[in-house]
Amino acid sequence: MTDGGRDGFSGYRARLDALGFKPSSVFGQNFLLDPTLHRVIADSAECTPNDLVLEVGVGLGFLTRELSLRAAAVVGVEIDERLFRVAGEDLGAYANVHLVLADALGGPGGSLPDSVRAALREHQPAGGAFLVVGNLPYAASGPLLAELACAERLPDRIVVLVQKELGDRLGAKVGHDDYGGLSALLQSFYDVERLRTVGSEVFRPRPKVASAICRLRLRADAVGWTQQERRQLQVFVRALFGKRRKSLRTTLAEAAAAVSRPMPQVDAAVLQRRAETLSPAELVGLLRLTVRG
């Protein structure tokens, strides 16, 4: 077994070639080859021996091994059958690693599929935290993070390697050009921090952009939200930011209707504002006002 360095990766080439594998830009298959960064990502998740980790995008299992040394159980999701096969052969000796061949957004409406949710329920230790860790495919990163905010159980921590541009958006504050619907949704539940920027030279094949390691910590005030309420906030925010530069006088009724609620009664000054000027707390407040109409 290998720790996934550049020399280690060269040892996989013959196996992958024999399976007819070519990295897919559609699936975002850029392998992180720096073992130090595998350890940094795993350590940043602050796993304990009681925790369950969901890893999206197992690839060749380099990060999976690091996570298995720290957590009670790792449920790894891989969309590519050939990578799933190679990783499964190498990770077979790790009793706490459970691989699922699936699209992590393959459930109804782009949700976690039944196979992944069943594996999480089966392997969740009593009293442990639920963490999400991974080198995420670029194209799926935003939709996946938005979906995790509406998952059956909110992850206690999320540590992901994503495109730097997305990392900038995750932690962007109101008034910044990068602030958008995903920023507002995730910051309604999480404190977001960017841990470090990662250059393209540590990947094979090399992406054309830089990446960033980001950590999201669940806030105490997010625990009381039901899954249905979180889903409503997602829909509400998406509707408002779909026309982010139009005033709420134009967009608020439509957003309320999207979550099957009446138009809230708000001051004229509020109706003059745009979605992009509203903080996560203000968006949550607007959603809650729709309960009373």
Secondary structure, DSSP 8 states (H G I E B T S, - for coil): -----HHHHHTTHHHHHHTT----TTTT--EE--HHHHHHHHHHTT--TT-EEEEE--TTSHHHHHHHTTSSEEEEEES-HHHHHHHHHHHTT-TTEEEEES-TT-STTS---HHHHHHHHHH--TT--EEEEEE--HHHHHHHHHHHTTSSS--SEEEEEEEHHHHHHHT--TTSTT--HHHHHHHTTEEEEEEEEE-GGGEES--SS-EEEEEEEE-GGGTT--HHHHHHHHHHHHHHHTTTTSBHHHHHHHHHHHTT-------HHHHTSBGGG--HHHHHHHHHHHHH-
